[in-house]
Amino acid sequence: MSQWESICKIDDILPATGVCALVNGQQVAVFRPYHDEQVFAISNIDPFFESSVLSRGIIAEHQGELWVASPLKKQRFRLRDGLCMEDENFSVAHFEARVKDGEVQVKA
């Protein structure tokens, strides 16, 4: 049975940035694109290099969708579902995320 795990306070994540958290033994990149309480969570592991770097990527909007570009070779991953724009075979896991009572939570 999955449950919500608190990661940090929403104010701990600056708008337009991400943080890394360990959720149920997995590295998860949690992003806050705007000044509101909208958050997204995907795997922190760049599948092209097997490196823990996606939380440090650059958030961008493309064709009405939010993406994060890996800091390594700039492959883009869609925040809502982890799809890789350049090669869907390298898509990453997506996790449900929310803010409840000021706490960022990810479903484990």
C-alpha positions in Angstrom: 0.0 0.0 0.0 1.5 3.3 -1.0 1.5 6.4 1.3 2.4 10.0 1.1 5.9 10.8 2.4 6.8 14.4 3.5 9.9 15.7 1.8 10.3 19.3 3.0 8.4 22.5 3.3 7.2 24.2 0.1 9.3 27.3 1.0 12.4 25.1 1.1 12.2 24.8 -2.7 12.8 28.1 -4.5 10.6 28.7 -7.6 12.1 27.4 -10.9 14.3 24.9 -9.0 14.3 21.3 -7.8 15.6 19.3 -4.9 16.5 15.6 -4.5 14.9 13.4 -1.9 15.2 9.7 -0.9 11.7 8.2 -1.2 11.2 4.5 -0.4 14.9 3.9 -1.3 14.7 5.8 -4.6 16.3 9.1 -5.5 13.4 11.5 -6.5 13.8 14.9 -8.1 11.1 17.3 -6.9 10.5 20.5 -8.9 8.6 23.7 -8.1 8.3 25.5 -11.4 6.5 28.6 -10.2 5.8 30.7 -7.1 2.6 28.7 -6.4 2.3 25.3 -4.7 2.4 23.2 -7.9 5.1 20.5 -7.6 6.3 17.6 -9.8 8.4 14.5 -9.0 10.4 12.3 -11.3 13.4 10.0 -10.9 16.6 11.9 -10.2 18.7 9.5 -12.2 19.6 10.6 -15.8 19.2 7.4 -17.7 21.7 8.4 -20.4 24.6 8.5 -17.9 23.1 6.7 -14.8 24.0 9.8 -12.8 22.0 11.4 -10.0 21.6 14.9 -11.5 18.1 15.7 -12.8 17.1 17.7 -9.7 19.8 20.2 -10.8 18.4 20.5 -14.3 16.9 23.6 -15.9 13.1 23.8 -16.0 11.7 25.0 -19.3 8.3 25.2 -21.1 8.0 23.8 -24.6 4.7 23.6 -26.5 2.7 24.2 -23.3 4.4 21.4 -21.3 7.0 21.7 -18.5 10.3 19.9 -19.0 13.6 19.6 -17.1 16.8 19.5 -19.1 19.5 17.3 -17.7 22.6 19.3 -16.7 24.8 16.8 -18.5 23.8 16.6 -22.2 20.5 18.6 -22.0 18.1 15.7 -22.8 14.6 16.9 -21.7 12.2 15.0 -19.4 8.5 16.0 -19.2 7.7 16.8 -15.6 4.1 15.5 -15.6 5.1 11.9 -16.6 8.9 11.6 -17.1 8.8 11.2 -20.9 12.1 11.8 -22.6 11.6 14.2 -25.5 14.7 13.0 -27.4 14.1 9.2 -27.0 11.1 7.8 -25.2 13.1 4.6 -24.5 15.0 6.6 -21.9 12.0 8.0 -20.1 12.2 8.2 -16.3 9.8 7.2 -13.5 7.1 9.7 -12.4 5.8 10.0 -8.9 2.6 11.7 -7.6 3.5 14.9 -5.7 1.4 17.4 -3.8 1.6 20.1 -1.1 -0.4 19.6 2.0 -0.4 22.0 4.9 2.8 23.6 3.5 4.6 20.3 3.3 5.8 18.8 -0.1 4.8 15.2 -0.2 5.6 12.4 -2.7 3.6 9.1 -2.9 5.9 6.3 -2.0 
